[in-house]
Amino acid sequence: MVLMIAFIIVVNTEKPNLLALFYIRRFLIQPLFLILFIPAFYYQRRNSGT
């Protein structure tokens, strides 16, 4: 939530710092991938029989 607020603040400034925008976006996206991939790995392991 804090990173989302920081992202909105950086985007709404008159001259946004593109490097800061890149890093904030990166930290927002990476946890989303983990949330999506963990159930997929669990499902794959469950169906492989081991």
PDB file of N, H, CA, C and O in Angstrom:
ATOM      1  N   MET A   1       0.823  -1.188   0.000  1.00  0.00           N
ATOM      2  CA  MET A   1       0.000   0.000   0.000  1.00  0.00           C
ATOM      3  C   MET A   1       0.874   1.261   0.000  1.00  0.00           C
ATOM      4  O   MET A   1       0.567   2.241  -0.679  1.00  0.00           O
ATOM      5  N   VAL A   2       1.958   1.220   0.767  1.00  0.00           N
ATOM      6  H   VAL A   2       2.207   0.425   1.319  1.00  0.00           H
ATOM      7  CA  VAL A   2       2.854   2.373   0.829  1.00  0.00           C
ATOM      8  C   VAL A   2       3.513   2.618  -0.524  1.00  0.00           C
ATOM      9  O   VAL A   2       3.651   3.762  -0.959  1.00  0.00           O
ATOM     10  N   LEU A   3       3.920   1.527  -1.189  1.00  0.00           N
ATOM     11  H   LEU A   3       3.807   0.598  -0.836  1.00  0.00           H
ATOM     12  CA  LEU A   3       4.545   1.683  -2.509  1.00  0.00           C
ATOM     13  C   LEU A   3       3.557   2.215  -3.538  1.00  0.00           C
ATOM     14  O   LEU A   3       3.936   2.972  -4.432  1.00  0.00           O
ATOM     15  N   MET A   4       2.299   1.826  -3.418  1.00  0.00           N
ATOM     16  H   MET A   4       1.991   1.211  -2.693  1.00  0.00           H
ATOM     17  CA  MET A   4       1.281   2.323  -4.346  1.00  0.00           C
ATOM     18  C   MET A   4       1.093   3.832  -4.169  1.00  0.00           C
ATOM     19  O   MET A   4       0.957   4.561  -5.152  1.00  0.00           O
ATOM     20  N   ILE A   5       1.086   4.295  -2.934  1.00  0.00           N
ATOM     21  H   ILE A   5       1.197   3.703  -2.136  1.00  0.00           H
ATOM     22  CA  ILE A   5       0.962   5.733  -2.676  1.00  0.00           C
ATOM     23  C   ILE A   5       2.191   6.472  -3.209  1.00  0.00           C
ATOM     24  O   ILE A   5       2.060   7.538  -3.810  1.00  0.00           O
ATOM     25  N   ALA A   6       3.384   5.908  -2.991  1.00  0.00           N
ATOM     26  H   ALA A   6       3.490   5.041  -2.504  1.00  0.00           H
ATOM     27  CA  ALA A   6       4.605   6.529  -3.510  1.00  0.00           C
ATOM     28  C   ALA A   6       4.571   6.585  -5.039  1.00  0.00           C
ATOM     29  O   ALA A   6       4.989   7.579  -5.634  1.00  0.00           O
ATOM     30  N   PHE A   7       4.080   5.535  -5.667  1.00  0.00           N
ATOM     31  H   PHE A   7       3.740   4.728  -5.184  1.00  0.00           H
ATOM     32  CA  PHE A   7       3.982   5.498  -7.128  1.00  0.00           C
ATOM     33  C   PHE A   7       3.064   6.607  -7.635  1.00  0.00           C
ATOM     34  O   PHE A   7       3.391   7.295  -8.602  1.00  0.00           O
ATOM     35  N   ILE A   8       1.924   6.777  -6.987  1.00  0.00           N
ATOM     36  H   ILE A   8       1.659   6.218  -6.201  1.00  0.00           H
ATOM     37  CA  ILE A   8       0.969   7.814  -7.397  1.00  0.00           C
ATOM     38  C   ILE A   8       1.575   9.208  -7.213  1.00  0.00           C
ATOM     39  O   ILE A   8       1.389  10.083  -8.059  1.00  0.00           O
ATOM     40  N   ILE A   9       2.294   9.413  -6.117  1.00  0.00           N
ATOM     41  H   ILE A   9       2.445   8.702  -5.430  1.00  0.00           H
ATOM     42  CA  ILE A   9       2.921  10.713  -5.879  1.00  0.00           C
ATOM     43  C   ILE A   9       3.974  11.015  -6.940  1.00  0.00           C
ATOM     44  O   ILE A   9       4.034  12.134  -7.450  1.00  0.00           O
ATOM     45  N   VAL A  10       4.800  10.033  -7.276  1.00  0.00           N
ATOM     46  H   VAL A  10       4.751   9.124  -6.861  1.00  0.00           H
ATOM     47  CA  VAL A  10       5.847  10.246  -8.284  1.00  0.00           C
ATOM     48  C   VAL A  10       5.236  10.510  -9.652  1.00  0.00           C
ATOM     49  O   VAL A  10       5.739  11.348 -10.401  1.00  0.00           O
ATOM     50  N   VAL A  11       4.165   9.813  -9.986  1.00  0.00           N
ATOM     51  H   VAL A  11       3.756   9.133  -9.378  1.00  0.00           H
ATOM     52  CA  VAL A  11       3.528  10.006 -11.289  1.00  0.00           C
ATOM     53  C   VAL A  11       2.877  11.382 -11.383  1.00  0.00           C
ATOM     54  O   VAL A  11       2.902  12.002 -12.446  1.00  0.00           O
ATOM     55  N   ASN A  12       2.299  11.863 -10.298  1.00  0.00           N
ATOM     56  H   ASN A  12       2.278  11.359  -9.434  1.00  0.00           H
ATOM     57  CA  ASN A  12       1.567  13.132 -10.330  1.00  0.00           C
ATOM     58  C   ASN A  12       2.440  14.364 -10.166  1.00  0.00           C
ATOM     59  O   ASN A  12       1.919  15.479 -10.202  1.00  0.00           O
ATOM     60  N   THR A  13       3.743  14.210  -9.987  1.00  0.00           N
ATOM     61  H   THR A  13       4.166  13.304  -9.957  1.00  0.00           H
ATOM     62  CA  THR A  13       4.605  15.391  -9.920  1.00  0.00           C
ATOM     63  C   THR A  13       4.744  16.003 -11.309  1.00  0.00           C
ATOM     64  O   THR A  13       4.491  15.349 -12.320  1.00  0.00           O
ATOM     65  N   GLU A  14       5.143  17.246 -11.338  1.00  0.00           N
ATOM     66  H   GLU A  14       5.348  17.778 -10.516  1.00  0.00           H
ATOM     67  CA  GLU A  14       5.226  17.954 -12.608  1.00  0.00           C
ATOM     68  C   GLU A  14       6.263  17.334 -13.543  1.00  0.00           C
ATOM     69  O   GLU A  14       6.007  17.168 -14.736  1.00  0.00           O
ATOM     70  N   LYS A  15       7.435  16.990 -12.998  1.00  0.00           N
ATOM     71  H   LYS A  15       7.642  17.124 -12.029  1.00  0.00           H
ATOM     72  CA  LYS A  15       8.497  16.364 -13.788  1.00  0.00           C
ATOM     73  C   LYS A  15       8.901  15.083 -13.052  1.00  0.00           C
ATOM     74  O   LYS A  15       9.784  15.123 -12.196  1.00  0.00           O
ATOM     75  N   PRO A  16       8.271  13.946 -13.371  1.00  0.00           N
ATOM     76  CA  PRO A  16       8.528  12.723 -12.602  1.00  0.00           C
ATOM     77  C   PRO A  16       9.946  12.198 -12.785  1.00  0.00           C
ATOM     78  O   PRO A  16      10.523  12.279 -13.869  1.00  0.00           O
ATOM     79  N   ASN A  17      10.490  11.660 -11.705  1.00  0.00           N
ATOM     80  H   ASN A  17      10.021  11.594 -10.824  1.00  0.00           H
ATOM     81  CA  ASN A  17      11.806  11.029 -11.725  1.00  0.00           C
ATOM     82  C   ASN A  17      11.620   9.622 -12.293  1.00  0.00           C
ATOM     83  O   ASN A  17      11.060   8.754 -11.624  1.00  0.00           O
ATOM     84  N   LEU A  18      12.076   9.397 -13.498  1.00  0.00           N
ATOM     85  H   LEU A  18      12.530  10.102 -14.042  1.00  0.00           H
ATOM     86  CA  LEU A  18      11.810   8.133 -14.180  1.00  0.00           C
ATOM     87  C   LEU A  18      12.500   6.949 -13.520  1.00  0.00           C
ATOM     88  O   LEU A  18      11.964   5.841 -13.539  1.00  0.00           O
ATOM     89  N   LEU A  19      13.665   7.156 -12.943  1.00  0.00           N
ATOM     90  H   LEU A  19      14.100   8.056 -12.927  1.00  0.00           H
ATOM     91  CA  LEU A  19      14.361   6.068 -12.267  1.00  0.00           C
ATOM     92  C   LEU A  19      13.597   5.637 -11.007  1.00  0.00           C
ATOM     93  O   LEU A  19      13.449   4.442 -10.749  1.00  0.00           O
ATOM     94  N   ALA A  20      13.122   6.592 -10.238  1.00  0.00           N
ATOM     95  H   ALA A  20      13.242   7.563 -10.447  1.00  0.00           H
ATOM     96  CA  ALA A  20      12.324   6.271  -9.051  1.00  0.00           C
ATOM     97  C   ALA A  20      11.042   5.567  -9.467  1.00  0.00           C
ATOM     98  O   ALA A  20      10.606   4.623  -8.808  1.00  0.00           O
ATOM     99  N   LEU A  21      10.446   6.019 -10.544  1.00  0.00           N
ATOM    100  H   LEU A  21      10.800   6.786 -11.079  1.00  0.00           H
ATOM    101  CA  LEU A  21       9.224   5.398 -11.060  1.00  0.00           C
ATOM    102  C   LEU A  21       9.480   3.944 -11.449  1.00  0.00           C
ATOM    103  O   LEU A  21       8.646   3.079 -11.182  1.00  0.00           O
ATOM    104  N   PHE A  22      10.608   3.670 -12.070  1.00  0.00           N
ATOM    105  H   PHE A  22      11.286   4.372 -12.287  1.00  0.00           H
ATOM    106  CA  PHE A  22      10.959   2.313 -12.473  1.00  0.00           C
ATOM    107  C   PHE A  22      11.103   1.398 -11.259  1.00  0.00           C
ATOM    108  O   PHE A  22      10.571   0.288 -11.253  1.00  0.00           O
ATOM    109  N   TYR A  23      11.824   1.860 -10.227  1.00  0.00           N
ATOM    110  H   TYR A  23      12.257   2.762 -10.232  1.00  0.00           H
ATOM    111  CA  TYR A  23      12.051   1.011  -9.067  1.00  0.00           C
ATOM    112  C   TYR A  23      10.776   0.772  -8.263  1.00  0.00           C
ATOM    113  O   TYR A  23      10.552  -0.336  -7.777  1.00  0.00           O
ATOM    114  N   ILE A  24       9.952   1.784  -8.121  1.00  0.00           N
ATOM    115  H   ILE A  24      10.134   2.685  -8.516  1.00  0.00           H
ATOM    116  CA  ILE A  24       8.688   1.601  -7.403  1.00  0.00           C
ATOM    117  C   ILE A  24       7.805   0.619  -8.150  1.00  0.00           C
ATOM    118  O   ILE A  24       7.185  -0.250  -7.536  1.00  0.00           O
ATOM    119  N   ARG A  25       7.741   0.746  -9.468  1.00  0.00           N
ATOM    120  H   ARG A  25       8.245   1.452  -9.967  1.00  0.00           H
ATOM    121  CA  ARG A  25       6.933  -0.169 -10.279  1.00  0.00           C
ATOM    122  C   ARG A  25       7.465  -1.598 -10.168  1.00  0.00           C
ATOM    123  O   ARG A  25       6.693  -2.555 -10.114  1.00  0.00           O
ATOM    124  N   ARG A  26       8.775  -1.728 -10.136  1.00  0.00           N
ATOM    125  H   ARG A  26       9.402  -0.950 -10.180  1.00  0.00           H
ATOM    126  CA  ARG A  26       9.388  -3.048 -10.030  1.00  0.00           C
ATOM    127  C   ARG A  26       9.031  -3.724  -8.701  1.00  0.00           C
ATOM    128  O   ARG A  26       8.713  -4.913  -8.670  1.00  0.00           O
ATOM    129  N   PHE A  27       9.086  -2.968  -7.616  1.00  0.00           N
ATOM    130  H   PHE A  27       9.345  -2.003  -7.641  1.00  0.00           H
ATOM    131  CA  PHE A  27       8.736  -3.529  -6.318  1.00  0.00           C
ATOM    132  C   PHE A  27       7.244  -3.815  -6.204  1.00  0.00           C
ATOM    133  O   PHE A  27       6.843  -4.655  -5.398  1.00  0.00           O
ATOM    134  N   LEU A  28       6.427  -3.147  -6.980  1.00  0.00           N
ATOM    135  H   LEU A  28       6.752  -2.465  -7.635  1.00  0.00           H
ATOM    136  CA  LEU A  28       4.989  -3.434  -6.976  1.00  0.00           C
ATOM    137  C   LEU A  28       4.674  -4.697  -7.763  1.00  0.00           C
ATOM    138  O   LEU A  28       3.799  -5.467  -7.365  1.00  0.00           O
ATOM    139  N   ILE A  29       5.368  -4.924  -8.868  1.00  0.00           N
ATOM    140  H   ILE A  29       6.078  -4.299  -9.191  1.00  0.00           H
ATOM    141  CA  ILE A  29       5.049  -6.040  -9.756  1.00  0.00           C
ATOM    142  C   ILE A  29       5.610  -7.362  -9.245  1.00  0.00           C
ATOM    143  O   ILE A  29       4.932  -8.382  -9.367  1.00  0.00           O
ATOM    144  N   GLN A  30       6.801  -7.392  -8.686  1.00  0.00           N
ATOM    145  H   GLN A  30       7.351  -6.563  -8.587  1.00  0.00           H
ATOM    146  CA  GLN A  30       7.418  -8.657  -8.276  1.00  0.00           C
ATOM    147  C   GLN A  30       6.584  -9.444  -7.265  1.00  0.00           C
ATOM    148  O   GLN A  30       6.452 -10.655  -7.442  1.00  0.00           O
ATOM    149  N   PRO A  31       6.015  -8.845  -6.222  1.00  0.00           N
ATOM    150  CA  PRO A  31       5.173  -9.636  -5.321  1.00  0.00           C
ATOM    151  C   PRO A  31       3.932 -10.184  -6.008  1.00  0.00           C
ATOM    152  O   PRO A  31       3.429 -11.237  -5.617  1.00  0.00           O
ATOM    153  N   LEU A  32       3.433  -9.497  -7.016  1.00  0.00           N
ATOM    154  H   LEU A  32       3.841  -8.642  -7.334  1.00  0.00           H
ATOM    155  CA  LEU A  32       2.263 -10.003  -7.736  1.00  0.00           C
ATOM    156  C   LEU A  32       2.594 -11.303  -8.465  1.00  0.00           C
ATOM    157  O   LEU A  32       1.772 -12.218  -8.513  1.00  0.00           O
ATOM    158  N   PHE A  33       3.799 -11.384  -9.032  1.00  0.00           N
ATOM    159  H   PHE A  33       4.467 -10.641  -8.993  1.00  0.00           H
ATOM    160  CA  PHE A  33       4.211 -12.626  -9.684  1.00  0.00           C
ATOM    161  C   PHE A  33       4.282 -13.775  -8.676  1.00  0.00           C
ATOM    162  O   PHE A  33       3.865 -14.892  -8.980  1.00  0.00           O
ATOM    163  N   LEU A  34       4.804 -13.507  -7.489  1.00  0.00           N
ATOM    164  H   LEU A  34       5.143 -12.599  -7.242  1.00  0.00           H
ATOM    165  CA  LEU A  34       4.870 -14.548  -6.469  1.00  0.00           C
ATOM    166  C   LEU A  34       3.481 -15.021  -6.074  1.00  0.00           C
ATOM    167  O   LEU A  34       3.257 -16.220  -5.908  1.00  0.00           O
ATOM    168  N   ILE A  35       2.564 -14.105  -5.926  1.00  0.00           N
ATOM    169  H   ILE A  35       2.747 -13.131  -6.061  1.00  0.00           H
ATOM    170  CA  ILE A  35       1.195 -14.472  -5.555  1.00  0.00           C
ATOM    171  C   ILE A  35       0.563 -15.333  -6.641  1.00  0.00           C
ATOM    172  O   ILE A  35      -0.229 -16.225  -6.335  1.00  0.00           O
ATOM    173  N   LEU A  36       0.896 -15.085  -7.893  1.00  0.00           N
ATOM    174  H   LEU A  36       1.539 -14.361  -8.142  1.00  0.00           H
ATOM    175  CA  LEU A  36       0.344 -15.882  -8.992  1.00  0.00           C
ATOM    176  C   LEU A  36       1.031 -17.231  -9.150  1.00  0.00           C
ATOM    177  O   LEU A  36       0.377 -18.226  -9.462  1.00  0.00           O
ATOM    178  N   PHE A  37       2.345 -17.275  -8.938  1.00  0.00           N
ATOM    179  H   PHE A  37       2.877 -16.466  -8.684  1.00  0.00           H
ATOM    180  CA  PHE A  37       3.098 -18.504  -9.204  1.00  0.00           C
ATOM    181  C   PHE A  37       3.034 -19.531  -8.086  1.00  0.00           C
ATOM    182  O   PHE A  37       3.105 -20.727  -8.368  1.00  0.00           O
ATOM    183  N   ILE A  38       2.904 -19.126  -6.846  1.00  0.00           N
ATOM    184  H   ILE A  38       2.846 -18.154  -6.616  1.00  0.00           H
ATOM    185  CA  ILE A  38       2.885 -20.087  -5.735  1.00  0.00           C
ATOM    186  C   ILE A  38       1.732 -21.091  -5.878  1.00  0.00           C
ATOM    187  O   ILE A  38       1.977 -22.288  -5.730  1.00  0.00           O
ATOM    188  N   PRO A  39       0.498 -20.675  -6.156  1.00  0.00           N
ATOM    189  CA  PRO A  39      -0.556 -21.681  -6.358  1.00  0.00           C
ATOM    190  C   PRO A  39      -0.290 -22.583  -7.564  1.00  0.00           C
ATOM    191  O   PRO A  39      -0.659 -23.757  -7.548  1.00  0.00           O
ATOM    192  N   ALA A  40       0.342 -22.052  -8.602  1.00  0.00           N
ATOM    193  H   ALA A  40       0.642 -21.098  -8.615  1.00  0.00           H
ATOM    194  CA  ALA A  40       0.635 -22.862  -9.787  1.00  0.00           C
ATOM    195  C   ALA A  40       1.653 -23.947  -9.452  1.00  0.00           C
ATOM    196  O   ALA A  40       1.496 -25.091  -9.880  1.00  0.00           O
ATOM    197  N   PHE A  41       2.692 -23.607  -8.693  1.00  0.00           N
ATOM    198  H   PHE A  41       2.819 -22.678  -8.345  1.00  0.00           H
ATOM    199  CA  PHE A  41       3.678 -24.608  -8.289  1.00  0.00           C
ATOM    200  C   PHE A  41       3.056 -25.654  -7.373  1.00  0.00           C
ATOM    201  O   PHE A  41       3.359 -26.841  -7.486  1.00  0.00           O
ATOM    202  N   TYR A  42       2.194 -25.218  -6.475  1.00  0.00           N
ATOM    203  H   TYR A  42       1.947 -24.253  -6.383  1.00  0.00           H
ATOM    204  CA  TYR A  42       1.521 -26.148  -5.574  1.00  0.00           C
ATOM    205  C   TYR A  42       0.649 -27.114  -6.376  1.00  0.00           C
ATOM    206  O   TYR A  42       0.656 -28.318  -6.120  1.00  0.00           O
ATOM    207  N   TYR A  43      -0.094 -26.594  -7.337  1.00  0.00           N
ATOM    208  H   TYR A  43      -0.100 -25.616  -7.545  1.00  0.00           H
ATOM    209  CA  TYR A  43      -0.964 -27.427  -8.170  1.00  0.00           C
ATOM    210  C   TYR A  43      -0.137 -28.418  -8.987  1.00  0.00           C
ATOM    211  O   TYR A  43      -0.504 -29.587  -9.098  1.00  0.00           O
ATOM    212  N   GLN A  44       0.962 -27.964  -9.551  1.00  0.00           N
ATOM    213  H   GLN A  44       1.260 -27.014  -9.461  1.00  0.00           H
ATOM    214  CA  GLN A  44       1.830 -28.831 -10.353  1.00  0.00           C
ATOM    215  C   GLN A  44       2.432 -29.959  -9.496  1.00  0.00           C
ATOM    216  O   GLN A  44       2.479 -31.114  -9.921  1.00  0.00           O
ATOM    217  N   ARG A  45       2.875 -29.617  -8.322  1.00  0.00           N
ATOM    218  H   ARG A  45       2.836 -28.679  -7.977  1.00  0.00           H
ATOM    219  CA  ARG A  45       3.465 -30.617  -7.436  1.00  0.00           C
ATOM    220  C   ARG A  45       2.412 -31.616  -6.965  1.00  0.00           C
ATOM    221  O   ARG A  45       2.694 -32.807  -6.835  1.00  0.00           O
ATOM    222  N   ARG A  46       1.225 -31.140  -6.715  1.00  0.00           N
ATOM    223  H   ARG A  46       0.995 -30.172  -6.820  1.00  0.00           H
ATOM    224  CA  ARG A  46       0.133 -32.001  -6.251  1.00  0.00           C
ATOM    225  C   ARG A  46      -0.276 -32.998  -7.335  1.00  0.00           C
ATOM    226  O   ARG A  46      -0.604 -34.146  -7.036  1.00  0.00           O
ATOM    227  N   ASN A  47      -0.258 -32.565  -8.569  1.00  0.00           N
ATOM    228  H   ASN A  47       0.008 -31.633  -8.812  1.00  0.00           H
ATOM    229  CA  ASN A  47      -0.691 -33.436  -9.672  1.00  0.00           C
ATOM    230  C   ASN A  47       0.434 -34.319 -10.222  1.00  0.00           C
ATOM    231  O   ASN A  47       0.160 -35.244 -10.987  1.00  0.00           O
ATOM    232  N   SER A  48       1.692 -34.056  -9.853  1.00  0.00           N
ATOM    233  H   SER A  48       1.915 -33.305  -9.232  1.00  0.00           H
ATOM    234  CA  SER A  48       2.783 -34.869 -10.389  1.00  0.00           C
ATOM    235  C   SER A  48       2.926 -36.188  -9.643  1.00  0.00           C
ATOM    236  O   SER A  48       3.599 -37.092 -10.138  1.00  0.00           O
ATOM    237  N   GLY A  49       2.315 -36.331  -8.467  1.00  0.00           N
ATOM    238  H   GLY A  49       1.768 -35.597  -8.065  1.00  0.00           H
ATOM    239  CA  GLY A  49       2.331 -37.587  -7.750  1.00  0.00           C
ATOM    240  C   GLY A  49       3.483 -37.757  -6.789  1.00  0.00           C
ATOM    241  O   GLY A  49       3.645 -38.846  -6.239  1.00  0.00           O
ATOM    242  N   THR A  50       4.296 -36.735  -6.554  1.00  0.00           N
ATOM    243  H   THR A  50       4.164 -35.850  -7.001  1.00  0.00           H
ATOM    244  CA  THR A  50       5.395 -36.845  -5.597  1.00  0.00           C
ATOM    245  C   THR A  50       5.101 -36.046  -4.349  1.00  0.00           C
ATOM    246  O   THR A  50       5.915 -36.018  -3.427  1.00  0.00           O
TER     247      THR A  50
END
